[in-house]
Amino acid sequence: MKRFVLCAAMVMVIFTNHYLAAQDFNLTYTTEFQTDFRKGAKWVNLLRTDFLQSLGNSVNIEVASISVARTSDKKLVDDLQVYSNIEEENLPLALAILGINWHVGASSLFCWNTESE
């Protein structure tokens, strides 16, 4: 597990904000070690991927996902807004943004599709 995390961090450092021809691809990795110095500790990781593809002069398609991984399910503090607020259950590749963005002058219009269950 440690080797995987180290390799993933190295890949993120290499490819973060790498510009690909007409696309924009970003990886943002946030990690934190949480402890209350009494009950124990845990390690929480957040990975966000963003992709932007130009469809024309002022129109872009935007896609983003987030992934959360933590080492323990136990809460260290009875507060929802602890540490840096990465208090989600393990969540692999959840879609965060999917839509089309249209820029007109200093304004922008973002359209997306939502489906409710």
C-alpha positions as CSV (number, residue, x, y, z in Angstrom):
1,M,0.0,0.0,0.0
2,K,2.8,2.4,0.9
3,R,4.5,1.7,-2.4
4,F,1.3,2.3,-4.4
5,V,0.7,5.7,-2.6
6,L,4.3,6.8,-3.2
7,C,4.0,5.9,-6.9
8,A,0.6,7.6,-7.2
9,A,2.0,10.7,-5.6
10,M,5.0,10.7,-8.0
11,V,2.7,10.3,-11.0
12,M,0.5,13.2,-9.8
13,V,3.5,15.5,-9.4
14,I,4.7,14.7,-12.9
15,F,1.3,15.1,-14.6
16,T,-0.3,17.8,-12.6
17,N,-1.4,20.7,-14.8
18,H,0.1,19.0,-17.9
19,Y,-1.3,20.7,-21.0
20,L,-2.3,18.3,-23.8
21,A,-2.7,20.1,-27.2
22,A,-6.3,21.3,-27.1
23,Q,-7.2,19.8,-23.7
24,D,-6.6,20.8,-20.2
25,F,-6.1,17.9,-17.7
26,N,-5.4,18.5,-14.0
27,L,-4.9,16.2,-11.0
28,T,-5.1,17.6,-7.5
29,Y,-4.0,15.4,-4.6
30,T,-4.7,16.3,-0.9
31,T,-3.6,14.1,1.9
32,E,-3.7,14.6,5.7
33,F,-2.8,12.8,8.8
34,Q,-5.6,13.2,11.5
35,T,-5.1,12.6,15.2
36,D,-6.6,13.8,18.4
37,F,-3.6,12.5,20.4
38,R,-6.0,10.3,22.5
39,K,-8.2,7.9,20.5
40,G,-5.8,7.3,17.7
41,A,-5.1,8.5,14.2
42,K,-6.1,8.1,10.6
43,W,-4.9,9.0,7.1
44,V,-7.3,10.6,4.6
45,N,-6.6,11.2,0.9
46,L,-8.6,13.1,-1.7
47,L,-7.9,12.9,-5.4
48,R,-9.6,15.3,-7.9
49,T,-9.3,15.0,-11.6
50,D,-10.4,17.7,-14.0
51,F,-10.6,17.5,-17.8
52,L,-11.6,20.3,-20.2
53,Q,-12.0,19.9,-24.0
54,S,-12.5,22.8,-26.3
55,L,-15.4,22.3,-28.7
56,G,-15.0,25.6,-30.5
57,N,-14.0,29.2,-30.0
58,S,-15.9,29.8,-26.8
59,V,-17.4,26.4,-25.9
60,N,-15.8,23.8,-23.6
61,I,-16.9,20.4,-22.2
62,E,-15.9,20.0,-18.6
63,V,-15.6,16.7,-16.6
64,A,-14.3,16.3,-13.1
65,S,-14.3,13.4,-10.6
66,I,-13.3,13.0,-6.9
67,S,-12.0,10.0,-5.0
68,V,-11.7,9.7,-1.3
69,A,-9.7,7.0,0.6
70,R,-9.1,6.7,4.3
71,T,-7.5,4.2,6.6
72,S,-10.2,4.1,9.3
73,D,-13.9,4.6,9.6
74,K,-13.8,5.8,13.2
75,K,-14.5,9.5,13.9
76,L,-11.8,11.2,16.0
77,V,-13.9,14.3,16.7
78,D,-17.7,14.7,16.9
79,D,-17.7,17.5,14.5
80,L,-18.6,17.4,10.8
81,Q,-16.1,20.1,9.9
82,V,-12.9,18.7,11.3
83,Y,-9.4,19.1,10.0
84,S,-9.6,20.1,6.3
85,N,-13.2,18.6,5.9
86,I,-12.2,15.4,4.0
87,E,-14.7,13.4,6.1
88,E,-16.4,11.3,3.4
89,E,-16.6,7.5,3.2
90,N,-14.2,5.7,0.8
91,L,-15.4,7.0,-2.6
92,P,-13.8,5.7,-5.8
93,L,-14.1,8.0,-8.9
94,A,-17.4,9.8,-8.1
95,L,-18.5,12.2,-10.9
96,A,-18.3,15.8,-9.6
97,I,-18.8,17.9,-12.8
98,L,-20.1,17.0,-16.3
99,G,-21.3,19.8,-18.5
100,I,-20.8,22.3,-21.3
101,N,-19.4,25.8,-20.5
102,W,-20.0,28.7,-22.9
103,H,-18.0,31.9,-22.5
104,V,-19.4,35.2,-23.9
105,G,-17.2,38.3,-23.1
106,A,-16.8,38.4,-19.3
107,S,-19.7,36.1,-18.7
108,S,-20.0,32.3,-18.6
109,L,-23.0,29.9,-18.9
110,F,-22.6,26.3,-17.6
111,C,-25.2,23.7,-18.6
112,W,-25.4,20.2,-17.1
113,N,-27.8,17.3,-17.0
114,T,-29.0,15.9,-13.6
115,E,-31.0,12.8,-13.1
116,S,-32.8,12.2,-9.8
117,E,-33.4,8.7,-8.5
